[in-house]
Amino acid sequence: MAGKDRKKQLARQRYERQQQRRQAQEARARRMKIIGAGVAVVAVAGGGAAIVAVTGGGDEQKVAADQPTPTPRPTAKPGECLYLPDGSGTKKVENPPVKPAYKGKVKVTVETNLGDISMELDGKKAPCTVNSFTHLAKKNFFDKTNCHRLTTEGIKVLQCGDPSGSGSGGPPYRFPNEGTGDPQKMKKYGKATVAMAHSQQPDSNSSQFFMVYGDSQLPDDYTIFGKILSGTDILEQVAGAGSEPKGDGAPKKKVTIQDVTVARK
């Protein structure tokens, strides 16, 4: 085999290995990230970018031209939501309907072992997120799941919605952010805010969400889809008991979601 062709073959094999490694990492641990006050408090999955580093000239530059063209990101039709397949889902459930069921405010009650948390979701500002959350609630997706992560240092949030309790679980679909801004800019997420957690991968919202029990500064790329009407005292109790490890980890005071009910229209 000519030297030039051999270089191309090796580069392609290296590219394919990187792609396989990336897919394995995403399937193994699609962990949600929350970054605040300059401190990373939740691990992120996804590994590095699976691209070929082109550092030389001549033949090496031609390697990049041989790589597959990136697939354009799909978009939703006007008035519809886009729910993309995700092979790393840990609990089976069908996708939500593409047309949002709620276009205004909707109340939900999160029943926990420590008491009820009442929320008002905003189907006008985040229709596809509310559509997914209420769909999962009606399918009992959240039932008997533990809130797996409490952060008390830098930011003040309790993260829930993972049926595996590991921080890497969710349904077999994902969807884009709504109403977010520049991820490089910080924004105030006020006490009682309810927002979606996601990974560094694009369009990676799923079922995991976080509740803010004290004003927090976070990057402006988390979809805010509701607010807590009552029950922040429960979050404060949990925060007061701390986490393991301290500052960011599993809540010492166990929080189990027993049921999530959606008010009738």
Secondary structure, 3 states (H helix, E strand, C coil): CCHHHHHHHHHHHHHHHHHHHHHHHHHHCCCCECEECCEECCCCCCCCCCCCCCCCCCHHHHHHHHCCCCCCCCCCCCCCCCCEECCCCCCCCCCCCCCCCCCCEEEEEEEECCEEEEEEEECCCCHHHHHHHHHHHHCCCCCCEECCEEECCCCEEEEECCCCCCCCCCCCEEECCCCCCCCCCEEEECCCEEEECECCCCCCECCCEEEEEECEEEECCCCEEEEEEECHHHHHHHHHHCEECCCEEEECCCCEEEEEEECCC
